[in-house]
Amino acid sequence: MDSQRILADFFRKTWLYYVLSISLHLIASIVHVNFPRVLGNFTDELKEGVLTLDSVIQYSWILLAIGSGYAIIGGFAQYLVMYTGRFFEFMNRRKLFIHFAGLSERFYSRNGVGKLLSYFMNDVTAVRESISMGVNQTAGASMLLISTVVMLLLTDVPLYLVAASIFPLLLIPVVVAWFGPMIKKRSMGVQEALGAMTESAEEQFGGIRVTKKFAVEEVMGARFGVTVDRIRSRQLSLVRVSSFFQSLVPFLGATSLIIALAFGGYLTINGTITLGGFVALTLYIRMLMNPLQQIGNVINVVQRARASLERLNNLLSQRPDITEDDEALELDSTSGTGIEVRGLTFAYGESETAIEGERKMKADSVPGAGDKKGRSASVAESKREPGPGGNDSSGGEAQREVLRDINLSLAPGTTLGIIGRTGSGKTTLMKLLLRTYDPPPGTIWIGGEDVRRLSLKSLREGIAYVPQDGFLFSSTIRENIAFYKRDSELPEVERAAKLARVYDNIIEFPDKFETRLGERGVTLSGGQRQRTSLARGIIKDAPILVLDDSVSAVDAVTETEIMETIREIRRGKTTIVIAHRISALKHADAIVVMDGGAIVERGTHEELLAKNGLYRTLHDIQEEGTMRNGTGH
Ligand SMILES: Nc1ncnc2c1ncn2[C@@H]1O[C@H](COP(=O)(O)OP(=O)(O)OP(=O)(O)O)[C@@H](O)[C@H]1O
């Protein structure tokens, strides 16, 4: 998406409203500029003593008609643009959401949710203001300015007097050129500070329970205060320059009025122009003041909006770094769901998707990165072409390998257990299987196809992944369990809940499966939440099931029951069980032990015990713990 797309797309859809509104503004201004002329005539008749009671009433009606005509027509013109502005918000918030949803996990791990919310709220609103309030005021003000100047020229006021009076106004473009970039830069600073504050607030509220338990509200308050202070100081710096600018524009208008009064007054005294002409001139110049003030306003708003627009365009030009082949294949689970991993080495690498990162790269003008599209493509390309070690490297910088030379073969319909110390790369391996991050080509295969050649939809539909900390949405338990199959009947949802051993807990709630969960499912305990998330994975009944430490928060008895059930329902279906507790995976057809990003042992439970290696050590420690607990009872 090129940088002008947001506005171009919008105006293509709404230009008719704008044309209509500007035309109405023009009509309203034409009506309005008759005001001084009528008053000028009134003054002349008054001075000549020809004014009658009838003509006073007539003048009053004319002025009333001018006033109400201007209000009604101008008001409708304003409404049209305001309405269209709201449409802009609606259209672009939707567009942003869809765009955000298409970006990969790498993007989210580099850009906080708070900052993205700030784009949604502050930046879209800033642009909306400029294209609704800004367009309204610009249209109204410039029409009024033009028609006022035209009317001035049509009066019998000499041209040199008109020219002298409006001369200061010609300096306005110079002032705008001087202040505009300054306002834009400072607005950018304010928007960034607002983004940082939203991000901080989001994090602080998200972690409020931890804060309270550690009684560090004051520390967190002070930390939040820093972000608020930063906004204040940046706002003040913006207000200083924008207020000065905004007062300078009417000041030039006032100078015009002074010239009109002094020079026009002198010419009236010596009889060069009539009193009516003088009144009309000063009223016209006075009439210019409002539009000038408005134009000052608008320029301010537009400069701010330009900063926001730049941020939005920058965001919308972010390409998802996980993309599909043009000729992506569908995962065909009927032809087998065996999994092969061959020589897989992986490092997370630096972020190419951080928004600031991209801006910095733009400034540094990466060689060969002529435009954003080109750069994104080259980044994506560099990821597709791993270095000699098969590494997902870019830019040649040193990157820590999280997985090293992983080789695995899982026959269709069998169960693989993965165990290993924390941080040994188990979850990373699953993320690569799901292409949450891209593995180097030719390293992970499902059903005989490289996962990089499969369509993302079919790949992810083919795998039910149950993470350790499954996120629950703020909706009902039923909707959370039926997340993948939204049309599931209640009995199906209940069955999944029973299999995940969470049914009994759910039916104890007054609303049972219709119980609404708070943010992140706060009304459930850790174990209940984990089992609800497990039920969500079970109901999907995918060809491949991955349990990534999915029963770590349940007691040993329930864990055993769940694992027995899983063995039952997954008979003949490919399953991967990642666990820290040997009891959760000892029945697997094959078990691999990971350490430091590599597979250090493999075999069945009995074979591994016989090896006297890391698995045996883990087993003995866990057995000892179990025995101690047993003695303790
Ligand atoms: N998004 C990421 N960016 C950079 N490094 C990451 C990212 N996610 C994980 N890592 C790093 O990769 C390594 C492996 O993490 P991973 O989550 O795969 O381990 P794990 O074996 O699943 O651990 P655990 O048993 O604690 O869940 C860790 O050192 C971690 O710090």
Ligand as a Chemical Component Dictionary entry (heavy atoms), coordinates in Angstrom:
data_LIG
# 
_chem_comp.id                   LIG 
_chem_comp.type                 NON-POLYMER 
_chem_comp.pdbx_formal_charge   0 
_chem_comp.three_letter_code    LIG 
# 
loop_
_chem_comp_atom.comp_id 
_chem_comp_atom.atom_id 
_chem_comp_atom.alt_atom_id 
_chem_comp_atom.type_symbol 
_chem_comp_atom.charge 
_chem_comp_atom.model_Cartn_x 
_chem_comp_atom.model_Cartn_y 
_chem_comp_atom.model_Cartn_z 
_chem_comp_atom.pdbx_ordinal 
LIG N1  N1  N 0 9.594  -14.302 20.229 1  
LIG C1  C1  C 0 10.832 -14.582 20.636 2  
LIG N2  N2  N 0 11.853 -13.787 20.280 3  
LIG C2  C2  C 0 13.117 -14.063 20.682 4  
LIG N3  N3  N 0 13.453 -15.102 21.448 5  
LIG C3  C3  C 0 12.475 -15.931 21.853 6  
LIG C4  C4  C 0 11.123 -15.705 21.475 7  
LIG N4  N4  N 0 10.373 -16.679 22.027 8  
LIG C5  C5  C 0 11.214 -17.477 22.714 9  
LIG N5  N5  N 0 12.474 -17.019 22.614 10 
LIG C6  C6  C 0 13.668 -17.639 23.202 11 
LIG O1  O1  O 0 13.813 -18.921 22.636 12 
LIG C7  C7  C 0 14.266 -19.844 23.589 13 
LIG C8  C8  C 0 13.370 -21.086 23.563 14 
LIG O2  O2  O 0 12.085 -20.694 24.014 15 
LIG P1  P1  P 0 10.869 -21.712 23.993 16 
LIG O3  O3  O 0 9.666  -20.963 24.413 17 
LIG O4  O4  O 0 10.829 -22.419 22.697 18 
LIG O5  O5  O 0 11.321 -22.724 25.130 19 
LIG P2  P2  P 0 10.506 -23.908 25.807 20 
LIG O6  O6  O 0 11.393 -25.103 25.748 21 
LIG O7  O7  O 0 9.157  -24.047 25.201 22 
LIG O8  O8  O 0 10.407 -23.371 27.296 23 
LIG P3  P3  P 0 9.289  -23.677 28.403 24 
LIG O9  O9  O 0 9.423  -25.108 28.789 25 
LIG O10 O10 O 0 9.663  -22.766 29.508 26 
LIG O11 O11 O 0 7.949  -23.354 27.814 27 
LIG C9  C9  C 0 14.280 -19.141 24.922 28 
LIG O12 O12 O 0 15.612 -18.830 25.239 29 
LIG C10 C10 C 0 13.511 -17.877 24.691 30 
LIG O13 O13 O 0 14.079 -16.828 25.412 31 
# 
loop_
_chem_comp_bond.comp_id 
_chem_comp_bond.atom_id_1 
_chem_comp_bond.atom_id_2 
_chem_comp_bond.value_order 
_chem_comp_bond.pdbx_ordinal 
LIG N1  C1  SING 1  
LIG C1  N2  SING 2  
LIG C1  C4  DOUB 3  
LIG N2  C2  DOUB 4  
LIG C2  N3  SING 5  
LIG N3  C3  DOUB 6  
LIG C3  C4  SING 7  
LIG C3  N5  SING 8  
LIG C4  N4  SING 9  
LIG N4  C5  DOUB 10 
LIG C5  N5  SING 11 
LIG N5  C6  SING 12 
LIG C6  O1  SING 13 
LIG C6  C10 SING 14 
LIG O1  C7  SING 15 
LIG C7  C8  SING 16 
LIG C7  C9  SING 17 
LIG C8  O2  SING 18 
LIG O2  P1  SING 19 
LIG P1  O3  DOUB 20 
LIG P1  O4  SING 21 
LIG P1  O5  SING 22 
LIG O5  P2  SING 23 
LIG P2  O6  DOUB 24 
LIG P2  O7  SING 25 
LIG P2  O8  SING 26 
LIG O8  P3  SING 27 
LIG P3  O9  DOUB 28 
LIG P3  O10 SING 29 
LIG P3  O11 SING 30 
LIG C9  O12 SING 31 
LIG C9  C10 SING 32 
LIG C10 O13 SING 33 
# 
